[in-house]
Amino acid sequence: GGNGGNGGRGGDGGNGGDFFVRVTEENMDTLMLLYQPPRVSGGAAGIGGTGGSAGRGGAGGPGGSSYHWTENEYRTGTYSDGSTYSYTVTTSHSQPGGYSGSSGSSGYSGSQGANGRAGSPGSFGIYVGGVKFSWRYNLEISLVSYFPKKNDGIIEPGCLVHLFTTYKNTGPCYTPKHQDIFGYLQPTKWVNSGRNYKVALERCFTNTTKIDKPIIFKVTSVNEPAQGNPFRATGTMDHRAYVDRVNLEFLDIIPQTTNFPIQYPVEMAPVRSASAISSGEEAPVVISIENFSTHGIGAETNNGRVLRLRVDVADEAHKIPNVDQVPRDQIFIYAENGDLIKDETFITNFNLHPKSIQNLRFTVAFDPTVEAYSFAVLTISLDLGDIENYKVFKTIQQRTIQIQLAESYAVNPRANTLFVEGQ
């Protein structure tokens, strides 16, 4: 069989193009219109063609035809009388036909064609006032620090926060000389901010820069007090920066966020109290209040931020369904010094040192006319000076307790078994 033809040579890749951008320093903001460096690599080399397939060997030739022939042999004989005679002997012969020949050998496959050459890479550059750079300036955030304006270490609902941000220029080119770059925070659930609170960065920097004045934002206020456990939340600072005039954002900063905890500086721990008492007994109640801040809190402290605890008979929102609840005039509340509190609401103002805990105590008893198995349901409220006005109380947390009047044990001299039911 015949040999296959050789594959053709692959085509050469095209050369990459040369691409340059030229701007003056007065128009460096327009470089933000370039979102990524263009691709200037050369084209890939073409793959050589595949060699042709080998030809198949030819079929063998047909065998020869069969044939027949005769041969005559002349002989002499002698009679009995001695005379001679001649005669002919004929012999028949035959030859069978030949077999067909074997097929011919196949040819060889053609060779793989040579690959082409890859194209040469092109070049890209940005010229600013005659100086070439491989790419423009680009920013990301490398460091953040923040603290509440009141500077007590606690970021609480409604407070102002100062944010200082360090920006890193990750590009080879310096930032614009004639346009500002502004940093700010995108508004989120707990961050009230936006471009109205923007802060200008240093101009024409190549490495890092820290803003010399803070980005200020306000934490979202909370109007309702926390029920049971104290208020806790996590806020998110959603960082942004943009170049003025072209009004374009740095895309590498958009994914960068900073989480921060939100809580009030004081919190009320779970209340410790007796769950049931008999008539004539007093139920002790202990309430722990903790100050997490670095400032004292209370009317008599340096900042004068008021703080108090209130104890009321539960309102409709805090009542227990399907139980007999005792009215306030049949509940006796005694202050820690033993004084009977006759007012509708028991109020105690107090002061807390920085990073301290204080326990407040009082006792609860029932009027002798109250029927057994009735409940005293009390709401304990923690009031703190409002962040906008330290002299105005704002309720930040409430806990509800219930104390049951149990039936007094009556001694029966004839009884020999005592059942005690636990709660």
Disulfide bonds with the S-S distance in Angstrom:
none
